[in-house]
């Protein structure tokens, strides 16, 4: 493993890559959208010239080759290899994009310390060619309710997990409409501000709803994250590490809450995982 190397799979506009570079890491960035890749090549011209960043215009899927990529013309963050994602709102163009596998990336560039994956519904495919022997120390992926991402990470030897809100980077879920007890507590806090203040002062594990998050995004180093950032990673990510059994239980409850709220596609949560071989 290369302790100073990060893979940024799904570079988008480069805000995560900028954070990793700021933190002292070298970055291998992979972006399928040729327009965004060209934009990032200009943004990171100096880092690429100095050898701190390698930028690859390609997709990362379960097998190599040319595949259809659906570039959304209304919002580039919706562009995807998954048709229903890329075709949101009905305005898109289809292009053929070269794709590689995670195994190929690691064979060429080495095992990264951390690998961020955010490729709009195709995240699970990144795990397909990964094996325990070449797993990074830390990884994060965007969750969805269809793919067995947690189970696959466990099979790969990851044994510690955190779940964070992709908007705030806090490990707290919203109060769903069917959670009557939490709704009553929220209303009491709004009617009586001292109650709200007291709840906000409790340890994070005792206030597991986003209603009582501090203002702004979680940033332990006061880094100015943007709305396109994935936030802190590894030990810096908010929350306490869960063992596999607790992580599976957390995600089952979360999916059930989404099902009851009919909000399966309305929330962005990432899973952060630490490999069992990682020294604490």
Beta strands, then each sheet from edge to edge (+ up, - down):
strand 1: 2-9
strand 2: 26-31
strand 3: 53-57
strand 4: 59-60
strand 5: 65-72
strand 6: 92-100
strand 7: 112-117
strand 8: 138-142
strand 9: 158-165
strand 10: 269-275
sheet 1: 3+ 2+ 1+ 7+ 8+ 10- 9+
sheet 2: 4+ 6+ 5-
end
